Amino acid sequence: MTRTHPAGTPLGDDFHVYDTTLRDGAQREGISYSVTDKLAVARLLDGLGVGFIEGGWPGALPKDTEFFHRAAQGELELDHAALVAFGSTRRAGSTVEEDRQVAALLDSGAPVVTLVAKSDRRHVERALRTDVAENCAMVADTVRYLVERGRRVFLDAEHFFDGYAFDPDTSLRVLDAAAGAGADVVVLCDTNGGQLPLQLAETVEEVIARTGLRVGIHCQDDTGCAVANSVAAVQAGASHVQCTANGYGERAGNADLFAVLGNLGAKLGKPVLPEGKLAELTRVSHALAEIANLAPDTHQAYVGHSAFAHKAGLHASAIKVDPELYNHLDPVDVGNDMRVLVTEMAGRASLELKGAELGLELSPEAVGDAVRKVKELEARGWSFEAADASLELLLRRESGDAALDAPFELESYRVLLDHRDDGEVVSEATVRVIVSGERVIATAEGNGPVNALDAALRQALVPRLPWLESVELADYKVRILVDEPGTDAVTRVLVESRDGEQEWTTVGVHANIVEASWLALSDALSYKSLRRNVTAASR
């Protein structure tokens, strides 16, 4: 816990990847990390190989104070990163020795401290209600005090770009005050997120030329340019870049750590992570989203589930010849993979690639039939890009795959609604199915027609097919589709299922919501049977 510089990164202390997910990222609406969450996030970031992990603001927030205490007690062992405490300079008109916030930074035990200070004269005068000279003294006193007590200090120059445009001399005085007192890095902060890449890069170059200081960059995403601004700053000479996991942060967020690392590592060839760690980007991104209790952004650069997903038939035709023609890099480099989505836009190449992905050898005739079938069904409201399991069943049916052995055959089903005297509404479903040549009838109640139908079907099947017991319905989505005003609506149902080992999605479409649900439910169980047969055949 005493390390003040990165360990194990190829660039060592020459270039800093600085993560502020636990402080700046935690300001995103909807995120509330527990202390245990914060420790888990720090371990994941350290495992990825970032150089600095900003743990929070001790003394200002009780959870952050507890986080640093537990880290110091041995609950956080870091292999690559140095732990950073964030805080402010002494207050105007006081001494650094009597400032409780500064004392809390020392008490945190963090070997590195990042101080935030105003670098825009308007903020100094209007927000702090002091003058530039006192502001610079606040910075210098606090930096010197911490350095003399063995801490490495970085300065976050808040509102730097706006302040520099308004009064460059004042902004540079703040940087000089920090550096003169012993700060290692002065970080130029685009606090309002209003900068664009070219103007920001020009400012970074100019500041480095005028001061000769080591400069860092911290960008908010209010113009949608936080990643581009961060990369532009590095190209302009910044050697310290601050980011948050998945771009978490208040308002529009911060520069996304994974996009910045992907651009610096894969595009610019800067070895900013330990060897082999770039391939961990996708896994770590999704793990951190899980801890934040947020769904991963499927369209996120580099690490999103759809980042290398191709839908248009034109793309698929080119990818079939050479995947590099429509991928800007090999998805494996960042721990992701390529997917081919099959929709009404699909052509032969899309389905051939999908078949190959599934290990199917489709004849030209089977491919042609499958293309026609997909286009016909999608014209009627089916959607296979979100229901890979139903698509696989369709392809195997068209190919005559022997592994596709339906676990049951439907004879009929009936669903009733019972509105009782006490106001309770109960659904009852009865199914008649053929299982292994036997006719089975089962009845069950549920809190809705689909739940009742699912319960009755399981009651009929599980005693005879016990391996279906592990399958559970994880999610159920309904969308009403109307092509044109005045036309009859149809219902599309997506059912997500899981069995403890994998998850899969099936789709059903019909004018009647119960029938659409039945189609999706029966496909879900058929898919489980299929995977079981495929696994058994491969042994």
N, C-alpha and C positions, 0 to 999 in steps of 0.2 A: 504493500500500500504506500510505499515511500517513493515510487518511481515518478519522475517529473517529465519523462519524455517517452515516446513510443518505443516498444520493444518488438523486434522481429519483423518490422516492415522493411522492404528493400531500400527505401529512401530515408529510413531512420528519422532523425530530427530535422532533416532538410525540407521535408514536406509534411504538413499536418492535416490529417483527416479528423475533424473535430465534430463530434455528434452532440447535439443539444435536444434530443428527443425528450429526455426526462425533465427538462425545464421549459424550453420554448415550445417544443412539440406538445407538451401536456396542456398548453393553453388553448388547444383546439376545443371547440364546442363539442361536448359529448364524450370527452376523454377524462377519466378520473382514475389515476393509477393508485393502487394501494402500495404500501412499502414493499410487500412481497412482489408485487408486479414490477416495481422499479428495480429490484434486485435481479429479477428474471430478465428484464430488458437489458440491463447492463451486462449480464453474462452473455447474452446473445450477441450484442454489439462487440464485446471483447473477443468472442469466438470468431467473429467475422474479420477482426483485425484492425478496427479503427484505432487511431492513435490517442484520442482524448475523449472521455465520456463525462459530460457535464451532468452531475447528479441532481442538481437543484439549488435552491436558495436557502441554506441553513440559517436559522434564526428568524427568517421571515415566515416560513411555512413549517408547522410541526411535523408533517410527514417527511419533509426533506431533512429536517434535523434528525429524525429517527433513522432515516435511510443512511446518512453518513455515520451515525453512531453504530448501527448494525454492520456497516461495511468495515468500520475500524475494529469491531470486535471479531472479525474473521469470517463474516458471512459472504464476503465478496472478494474472491481471489482473482486478480486480473493477470492474464498472461501477456497481453499485448498493449493494453491501454493504460494511461495515467488517469486517475480520477480527478475531476475538477469541481470546485465549489464556486458558485456564482453569487455575486453580491454587489453592493454599491459602494461608492467612496464615502468617506466621512461626510457628515452634514455640514452645510455652510454655517460658519460662525462657531464651530465646536472644534475640539481636538480629536485626533485619531485615537488617542489612548482611551478616551472616555466613550467612544462610539460602540454601542452594543452590537450593531450589525457587523462591524469589523472584527470584534472579538469572537462572534459566532463563526466567522470564516476560519479563524485560527482553531477554534474548538472543534471544527468539523474533522480535523485531521487530514483533510485533503492536501496533497502535496502541490497542487496547482490551483490558483485562484484566477478567475476572470472577473474583472471589475467593469461595471457599466458606468459610463460618464457621458454627460451632454457635450456634444461637439458642434452644436448649432447655436449661435449667439442668441437667437430669438428664444430658444428653449432655456438657455441659461438665465436670461433676464426675466422671462415671463413665467416659466414653470418653477425654476429654482429660486427666483427672486433675489438674485445676487449678480455680481459682475464677473467679467471674464477672468480677471486676475484671481479672484477668490476661487472660481471654478477650477482654474489650473492648479492652485495651491491644494485644493481638495484632492485632485488626482495625484499630484506629486507626493503629498504627505502619505496617502494611503498606500500607494505602490511601494514607496520606500520602507514604510513600516512593515509591510508583509515580506518584502525581499530580505530585509534585515533579520527576519525570523525564519528564514529558510524556505520561503514559498517562491515558486515560479509564478510570475504574474503576466497575464494577458489583459489588454484593455479593449473592451467593446466600445468603440466611438459611436454612440447612438446618434441617429439622424445625420450621419456624416455627409452623405452626398447632397442632401438638401442644404445643409449648413455650409458646405464648401461652395456651392453655387451662389449662396447669399453673401457669405463673407469668408473667403478662403483663408485669410490670415488667422482669424480666430480658430477655425477648425484645426489648422496646422499647429497653433500654439498648444492646443490640448494634446495632440499627438506628441509633440516635443516634451511636454511636461511629463507624460507617462514614460517615454523612452529615457529621458534624462534621469528619472528616479529609479530605473532598472527594469521596466517592462520589456519582455522579450519580443512580443508581437503587438502591433496596434491593428485592430480589426476594424475595417471600414464597414459600417452597417447601413444597409438600405432599409431603414426601419419602417418607412411607410410603403415600401415596395413599389415605388413609382418609377424606377430607373429602367432604361432600355440598354441592351448590350453594348452598342457602339459608344454611347456617351459615357457609360459606366467604365468601360475599358480605358477610354481616354483619361478619365479622372484618376484611375488607379495608376496608370503609367506616369501621369504628371506628379502625383503625390510621391511615388517612389523616386522619381528624378529630383524632386525638390528637397526631400528629406533624407534619402538614403536609408530609411527604416525598413525593417521587416514588416510586411503588410499582410493582413488576412482579409477575408471577405465573408459577409453575413448578409444573405438576401431573403427578403420576403417575396411572396408570389402575387402581389396585387395586380400586376400587369401580365401575369402568366409567364414571366421571363426569369423566374428565380434560378432555374437550372442553367439557362443560357447565360444569365448574368454572372453566375458563379464560375462557369467554365471560361467565359470571356475574361474575368478578373485573373484567373490562374494563367491564362495565355498572356495577360498583360504584366505578369510578374508577381502576383500574390502567391504565397507559399503556405497558406493556412486557409482552409475552407471549412466553414461551419454549415452543417446541414441537419435535417431531422429525418427519421425513418418515414418513408412513404409521404414525405412532404407535410407531415402533421404540423399544425401551428394555428394561431388565431387568424381570424379573417380568412383570406384565401390560402394561408399556409406558408411554409418555408420551402427552401430549396430541397428537393427530394434527394436524400442520401444515395439511393440506389441508382437514380438516373445520373447523378453527378459522378459516382464511382464508375458506372458503365461508360460514360463519355470519357472520363480521364483515363481509365484503364484500357478499355477496348478500342477507343477511337484515337486517343492521343498517345497511347503506349506508355503512360506513366505508371510505374509499378507502385501504386498507392496502397495496395494491400499485400499481405504475405502471399507467397506463391500458392496458387490453387484456390485462393479464397474468393476470387471473382465468380467462380462457379457456385458459390453459396448465396449469391444475391437473392435469388428467387425464394429459396427456402427460408432465409432469415426475414425477408420482407413479409411473407405470409405468416410466419410465427409471431412477428411483432404486431401484425394486424389482429391476430387472435387474442393477444394479451390486451390490446387496446379495446377489444370487443367491437371491432369495426370490420365490416366485410372488406376483403381485399379489393382494390380497384382493378377490375378485370382488364381495363384498357391502359393500365400504367405502363410507361416505357420500360423496356427490358424485362420486367418481372411479372407483368400482368398476364393472366391466363390467355388473353386474346392478343398479346403483344406479337405473336408469330402465328396467328390464326388467319387463314386465307379462305375467302368465301367466293370470290368471282371465278368463273370458269376459266377466264383468260389467265389468271394467276396460276391456277392449278395446272394448266397445260404447260406453262413455263417451268413450274416447280418440278413437274414430272421429268423434265429434261435435266434440270440442274437447280437444286433448292436455293443456291446462292443468287439466282436471278431475281428473286423477290424477297429475300431476307437480307437485311443490312449487315448481319453477322450470324454465325452459327449459334442458335439458341442455347446449345449445350454450354457455350462459353460463360453464360450467366445463369446456368442452372435451370433454364426453361426448355420448352420443346415446341416443335412446330405442330400445328393441327390444321387439318383441312375440313372446313365446314361445308356441309352439303345442304343446299337450299334450292329454290326454284332457279337460282342462277347457275346451278351446277351443270357441268358438262361431263363427258366421258372421263376426262382426266381426273376430275375431282373424285368420282366414285372409284376409279382404278386406284388412286392413291389411298383412299379410305379403305378399300378392300385390302391393299397391301399392309396398311397400318394394323388391320385386324387379323392378318395372316391368312386371308382368303385368296384363292386363285380363281378369279372371275373370268369366265369365258366372254368373248366379245358379245355374244348373244345375251348373256346374263347382265352385262354392263348396260347394253342398250335397253333391255327391259327395265332395269333398275332406274335408269335415267328417266324413262317415260313415266314410271310409277311415282318417282319423287316429284316430278313436275306436276303430275296430275293431282297428287295428294296436297301439295303445297298450294295449288290453285284453289283447293277446297278448304284451306285454313290450317293444314298441318304445318308444323315447324320442326325440322329435324336438327337444326344447328344447336338447339338447347336440349335435345333429347337423343343423345348418342346411342343409348340402349335400344330405343325403338328403331333407329337407323340400322344398327347392327342386325337386329332381327329381320328387318326388311331385306337387307343384302343377303343374309343367309337363306332366307326363304327363296329369293330369286336364284340363288346358286344351287339350291337343293342340298344344302349342307346336312349331313346325317346327324350332326351334333344337335340340331334343332329339333329336339323331341319334346313336344308340348306336354307339360305335366298333367294337364286335364283338358277336357272338352266340355264346353258349356251346352247344357240342354235348355235351360231357361233361368231367369231370375225375376223376382218381384220385390218391390219396395213399397212399404206403407208408412204413412205418417199418422200418429195418434196424438191428437190434442186433448189432454186429459182435463178433468174438472178443476184441478189445482193450477192450471195454466201451463203445466209442463208439456213439452212437445217431445215425443220419443219416436224414433224411426225404427222400423223393423224390416229386415230383409230376409228373404228365403232364396236359396240358390239350389239348383239341380245340376249336378255335374257328373261326368263320367271320369272316374279315376282308376287306372289300371283295369279297365273293362268292367268296373263296378259302378252302378248308379248310386249316387249319394245325394241325400237331401239334408240341408242344414239351415237353421233359422237362428238369427241373432239380432239383438237390439244395439243401437248406437245413438250418439248425440247428433246425428245427421244421417242423411241417406247414404252418403259415401262411407262414413264410418261403419254403419250397419252392414253395408254390402261387403266391406273389407272383413269385418268380423265373421260374417256368415261363411265367406269363402275360406277363411283360415280354419274355421270350425270343421268344414268339410274336408279340407286337404291335409292339415297337419297330422292327424292320427295315421294317415296313410303315407304321407310324405314328410316325415319329421324334420328333415333338413330345411323345410320352409319356415320353421318356427323362428329362426334367427332373423328373418326379414321383417323390417318394420318400416312403416311409412314415416319419412322424415319431414316432408313438406308437401303441400298441395296448393297449386296455383290455378286460378280460373281467369280466363279472359273471354269476354263476349266480342265476337267478330261480326261487324256489319260492313259489307263492301260499299253499299250505296243506300241513301235514304229510301225507305219504303221496302227494302228487301228483307227477307227473313234472316234473323241472326243465327249464327252457329256458335257453339261454345268450344273453346280449346282448353283442355285440362293438362297440366303438367304435374306428374307425380314423381317426387324424389324419394328413393328407397335406399336403405342401407342394411348391412348384415354384420356389422362389426369389423369387416375387412375392407369393404369398398362401398362407394355410393354410386347410384346410377339414376338416370332420369328417363322417363317414358312419357309419351304423349298420346292423347286421344281427342278426337274431334267429332262432334255430332250436334244436331239441333237440340237434343235433350242432354242436359248436364249430367244426368245419372249414367246414360249410355256412354258419353264421352269419358266419364270417370271409370266406368267398367273397362273400356278399351285400354286406358292407361294402366289400371290396376292389373289386368290380366297380362299385359306386356311385361309389367314389372316382375311378376312371378315366373313368366316364361324366360325372362332374361336370367334370373337366378338359376333356373334349371339348365339353361344353355351354358353358363359359366361353369357349373358343376360338371356337366358332361365334357366340356373342353378340358377342364383340369384333369378329370379322370383319364381322358384319352392321351394326355401328354405324359402320363406316368409310365 
